[in-house]
Amino acid sequence: MAARRPCLRCGTPTQGRFCATCLPKTHRYRPERWKRLSRRLRATSGCAVCGSTTGLQVHHRTPLAQGGAEYDAGNLVVLCERHHAEAHAGKAV
């Protein structure tokens, strides 16, 4: 059995990143909207840290679990894979 961990949004123990109640509230529930926004942001800029234009990903500055807006461009930043991983490891972006 997989280890249970807290839901990223509400803290309820779950096997995935989000519990069944919170899953519909994430961008994963509306993948087409997220894909369009992500594609647009990645097409208009490079990595906010190093300027790279390859391996770009979109990162939420304020995590959804902490009340960050899902689709607000002010809460999103484009990062290369390396800097995105560093952001999730707790390093400042």
Secondary structure, 3 states (H helix, E strand, C coil): CCCCEECCCCCCEECCCCCCCCHHHCHHHCHHHHHHHHHHHHHHCCCCCCCCCCCEEEEECCCHHHCCCCCCHHHEEEEEHHHHHHHHCCCCC
